[in-house]
C-alpha cells in the first residue's frame, strides 16, 4: 500500500507539471510574442485579453505541484528549493513581474507606460520559459548532491551546455504554443500573423528538440528506460507533425500536436527519472528517490483522500472557465 502511494504521488506530481507546462506554456508564449505581434496598443490589448481570464488560473498548477511535492516528498522539496534557490528565485521574480505587468499596464493611458509594461510581460515570460527548461533538465542530468541530501554545487553548476539546450527547447516550444494559441483565439490579420510566426518558430524548434534528444542520450541515463526514450523521441515526431499541420492551415490540430509535444517531453523526463526524484552526480546511491524522500505512509494516505476529493472539483471549474471564454477575441471586445 505504501509503495503504491509513493508511486501514485509521483504520477500526480508529473500530471501537475504536465498541466502547468501545457497551459502556462501558451501563456508564456503569448507574453513573449506580445511586443512583436502587437503593432499598436489595440492589438496588444487583444493579445493580452486572449489569456487575461486564464493566466492566473494556469499558475495554480505550479502552486499545487509545489504543495504536493512539499507534502508528499519533503526531502525532494528541501533539496530542490535550497539547491536551486537562485534559479527558482529568478523564476519567482519573473512570474511576479509578469503578474504585476498584467494588472498595471492599463492603469495609465500613456504609450510609454504601456510599452514599458508590455516589455515586462515579455521579460517575465521569457525568463520563466527558459529557466523551467534549465531546471527540469538539470534534475534529470544530475547535480552534486551529497550523502545528506544537500546540494553542494553553485548557481553556475546549473548553467551547463545540456541544461541550456533544455532551456532553449522549452522556450521555443512554448513560443510556438503561444503562436498557435493566438491563431485560434484571434481573427483576421492577427490570426494570420500568428500562423506565419508559428511556422517560423517551428522550423527553429524542431532541430533544437532533436538536438536535445541526442544530448539526452549521451548526457543522461534516460534512454536506459526504453519507454522514456521512445516517449522523448515521440515529442520530436509530434512537433514535426505540428509543423506540417501549420503549413496545411489546420491550426487547431497543430495546437493539439504541439500540446502533445509538451506532454511527451515532460512525461519522458519524469519517466526517465523514476523512481528517483533528483539524481546525484556525485554518487548514484545518494540520489533522492520516491522512497527516501517521501513523507510517512499516514501523510500520503490522508493526502490521497483530500486529492481524490478536491482535484475533480478544481478540474471542472477550470474546464468551465475555458468554456466560458472559448470565443475568439477581437478589438470590439476590448476592455481595460
C-alpha positions in Angstrom: 0.0 0.0 0.0 2.8 2.4 1.0 4.7 1.6 -2.2 1.6 2.2 -4.3 1.0 5.6 -2.7 4.6 6.7 -3.3 4.2 5.8 -7.0 0.8 7.4 -7.1 2.1 10.8 -5.8 5.0 10.7 -8.2 2.5 10.2 -11.0 0.2 13.0 -9.7 3.1 15.5 -9.5 4.1 14.5 -13.1 0.5 15.2 -14.2 0.6 18.6 -12.4 3.8 19.6 -14.2 2.3 18.4 -17.5 -0.8 20.5 -16.9 1.4 23.5 -15.9 3.7 23.3 -18.9 0.8 22.8 -21.3 -1.4 25.6 -20.0 1.2 28.1 -18.8 3.2 27.2 -21.9 1.0 29.1 -24.2 0.7 31.9 -21.6 4.5 32.3 -21.7 4.4 32.1 -25.5 1.8 34.8 -25.8 3.7 37.0 -23.4 6.9 36.6 -25.3 5.2 37.4 -28.7 3.3 40.4 -27.3 5.7 43.2 -28.3 6.3 41.6 -31.7 2.9 40.6 -33.0 1.1 43.6 -31.5 1.7 46.5 -33.8 -0.3 49.0 -31.8 -1.9 49.4 -28.4 -5.2 47.9 -29.5 -3.6 44.8 -31.0 -1.5 44.3 -27.9 -4.6 44.6 -25.8 -6.3 41.9 -27.9 -3.3 39.6 -27.4 -3.4 40.2 -23.6 -7.1 39.6 -23.5 -6.7 36.1 -25.1 -5.1 34.9 -21.8 -6.5 37.5 -19.4 -9.2 35.3 -18.0 -7.0 32.2 -17.6 -3.3 33.0 -17.0 -3.6 33.2 -13.2 -5.6 30.0 -13.0 -3.0 28.3 -15.1 -0.3 29.2 -12.5 -2.3 27.3 -9.9 -1.0 24.1 -11.4 2.5 25.1 -10.3 1.4 26.1 -6.8 -0.3 22.8 -6.5 2.7 20.9 -7.8 4.9 22.6 -5.3 2.5 22.0 -2.5 2.2 18.3 -3.4 6.0 18.0 -3.6 6.3 19.6 -0.2 3.7 17.3 1.5 4.5 14.0 -0.3 8.3 14.3 -0.8 9.6 16.9 1.7 13.2 15.9 1.2 12.9 16.4 -2.6 11.3 19.8 -1.9 14.0 20.8 0.6 16.9 19.8 -1.7 15.4 21.2 -4.8 14.4 24.6 -3.4 17.5 25.1 -1.4 19.9 23.9 -4.1 18.1 25.7 -7.0 17.4 28.6 -4.8 18.7 31.4 -7.0 17.4 29.9 -10.2 13.9 29.4 -8.7 14.1 32.8 -7.1 14.6 34.3 -10.6 11.6 32.3 -11.8 9.5 33.7 -9.0 10.6 37.3 -9.7 9.8 36.7 -13.4 6.3 35.5 -12.5 5.8 38.4 -10.2 6.9 40.9 -12.7 4.6 39.3 -15.3 1.6 39.3 -13.0 2.1 42.9 -11.9 2.5 43.9 -15.5 -0.8 42.4 -16.5 -2.5 44.4 -13.7 -0.6 47.7 -14.1 -0.5 48.0 -17.8 -3.9 49.6 -18.3 -3.8 51.8 -15.2 -2.4 54.7 -17.3 -3.1 55.5 -20.9 0.5 56.8 -21.6 2.1 54.9 -24.5 5.4 54.9 -22.7 3.8 53.4 -19.6 2.0 50.7 -21.5 5.1 49.9 -23.7 7.2 49.5 -20.5 4.8 47.0 -19.0 4.5 45.1 -22.3 8.2 44.5 -22.2 7.9 43.5 -18.6 5.4 40.9 -19.7 7.9 39.8 -22.3 10.8 39.6 -19.8 8.8 37.7 -17.2 7.5 35.2 -19.8 10.9 34.7 -21.5 12.8 34.1 -18.3 10.2 31.7 -16.9 10.0 29.6 -20.2 13.8 29.4 -20.4 14.6 28.7 -16.7 12.0 26.0 -16.3 13.7 24.0 -19.0 17.1 24.6 -17.4 15.8 23.4 -14.0 14.0 20.3 -15.3 16.9 19.1 -17.4 19.4 19.5 -14.5 17.2 17.3 -12.4 17.4 14.5 -14.9 21.1 15.0 -15.8 22.1 15.0 -12.2 23.5 17.7 -9.8 26.0 17.4 -7.0 24.0 16.1 -4.0 25.9 14.6 -1.0 25.0 11.8 1.3 23.0 14.2 3.5 20.7 15.1 0.5 22.2 18.5 0.3 23.1 20.3 -2.9 26.8 21.2 -2.9 27.0 23.0 -6.3 26.6 26.6 -7.2 24.2 28.5 -9.4 26.7 28.2 -12.3 26.7 24.5 -12.0 23.2 24.6 -13.4 24.3 26.6 -16.4 25.9 23.6 -18.3 25.5 23.2 -22.1 23.0 20.4 -21.8 20.7 22.4 -19.5 20.9 25.5 -21.6 19.8 23.4 -24.6 16.9 22.1 -22.5 16.0 25.7 -21.6 16.0 26.7 -25.3 13.8 23.7 -26.0 11.1 24.7 -23.6 11.5 28.3 -24.7 10.9 27.6 -28.4 8.2 25.0 -27.9 6.3 27.4 -25.5 6.6 30.3 -28.0 5.2 28.0 -30.7 2.4 27.0 -28.3 1.6 30.7 -27.8 1.6 31.5 -31.5 -0.7 28.6 -32.2 -3.0 29.7 -29.4 -3.2 33.2 -30.8 -4.0 31.8 -34.2 -7.0 30.1 -32.6 -8.1 33.0 -30.3 -7.8 36.0 -32.7 -9.2 36.8 -36.1 -8.1 38.4 -39.4 -4.7 39.8 -39.8 -3.6 39.0 -36.2 -4.5 35.3 -36.6 -2.7 35.2 -40.0 0.4 36.9 -38.4 0.4 34.4 -35.6 0.2 31.4 -38.1 3.2 32.7 -40.1 5.1 33.2 -36.9 4.3 29.7 -35.7 5.7 28.3 -39.0 9.0 30.2 -38.5 9.3 29.2 -34.8 8.6 25.6 -35.6 11.5 25.5 -38.1 13.9 26.5 -35.3 12.2 24.4 -32.6 12.4 21.1 -34.5 16.3 20.9 -34.8 16.6 22.1 -31.2 14.3 19.4 -29.8 16.1 16.8 -31.9 19.4 18.1 -30.6 18.1 17.9 -27.0 17.1 14.3 -27.6 20.5 13.5 -28.9 22.3 15.2 -26.0 19.9 13.4 -23.6 21.2 10.0 -24.9 24.8 10.9 -24.1 24.3 13.1 -21.0 21.8 11.1 -19.0 20.7 7.5 -18.5 17.1 8.3 -19.6 17.4 6.1 -22.7 18.2 3.1 -20.4 14.4 3.2 -19.9 13.2 2.2 -23.3 9.7 3.7 -22.8 11.1 7.0 -21.7 13.5 7.2 -24.6 10.7 6.4 -27.1 8.5 9.0 -25.5 11.2 11.7 -25.8 11.7 10.8 -29.5 7.9 10.9 -29.9 7.9 14.5 -28.8 10.1 15.3 -31.8 7.7 13.4 -34.1 4.6 15.3 -32.8 6.5 18.6 -33.2 7.2 17.8 -36.8 3.6 16.8 -37.4 2.5 20.1 -35.8 4.7 22.0 -38.3 3.1 20.0 -41.2 -0.4 20.9 -39.8 0.5 24.6 -39.6 1.6 24.5 -43.2 -1.7 22.8 -44.0 -3.5 25.7 -42.2 -5.0 23.3 -39.6 -4.3 25.5 -36.6 -6.5 23.5 -34.2 -4.8 20.2 -34.9 -1.4 21.9 -34.9 -2.1 23.3 -31.4 -3.1 19.8 -30.2 0.0 18.2 -31.6 2.3 20.8 -30.1 0.5 20.2 -26.9 1.3 16.5 -27.3 5.0 17.6 -27.7 4.9 19.3 -24.4 3.1 16.3 -22.8 5.5 13.7 -24.2 8.6 15.8 -23.4 7.5 16.2 -19.7 6.4 12.6 -19.3 9.7 11.4 -20.8 11.8 13.4 -18.3 9.8 12.1 -15.3 9.6 8.6 -16.6 13.4 8.5 -17.2 13.8 9.9 -13.7 11.6 7.3 -11.9 11.9 6.0 -9.2 14.4 8.9 -8.5 13.2 12.4 -8.0 16.7 14.0 -8.1 19.9 12.4 -9.5 23.1 12.8 -7.6 26.1 13.3 -9.9 28.5 12.5 -7.1 27.2 9.1 -6.3 24.1 7.3 -7.7 23.5 5.9 -4.2 22.9 9.5 -2.9 20.1 10.2 -5.4 16.8 11.1 -3.9 14.0 8.6 -4.7 10.3 8.3 -4.1 11.2 6.2 -1.0 13.9 8.0 0.8 12.4 11.5 0.0 8.8 10.7 1.0 6.6 11.6 3.9 5.1 9.0 6.2 2.6 6.4 4.9 -0.1 8.1 7.0 0.6 11.5 5.5 0.4 10.1 2.0 -2.9 8.3 2.8 -4.5 11.5 4.1 -3.3 13.5 1.1 -4.6 10.9 -1.3 -8.1 11.2 0.2 -8.0 15.0 0.0 -6.7 14.9 -3.6 -9.4 12.5 -4.8 -12.0 14.8 -3.3 -10.8 18.2 -4.4 -8.9 17.7 -7.7 -12.0 16.8 -9.7 -13.7 19.9 -8.5 -10.8 22.1 -9.5 -10.6 20.5 -12.9 -14.3 21.0 -13.5 -14.0 24.7 -12.5 -11.1 25.3 -14.8 -12.7 23.5 -17.6 -15.8 25.6 -17.2 -13.6 28.8 -17.2 -12.2 27.8 -20.6 -15.6 27.0 -21.9 -17.0 30.4 -20.9 -14.1 32.3 -22.6 -13.8 30.0 -25.6 -14.6 32.6 -28.2 -12.1 34.4 -30.3 -11.1 37.9 -29.1 -11.5 40.9 -31.4 -10.9 44.6 -31.0 -14.7 45.1 -30.5 -14.3 43.0 -27.3 -11.6 45.2 -25.8 -11.9 46.3 -22.1 -9.3 47.9 -19.9 
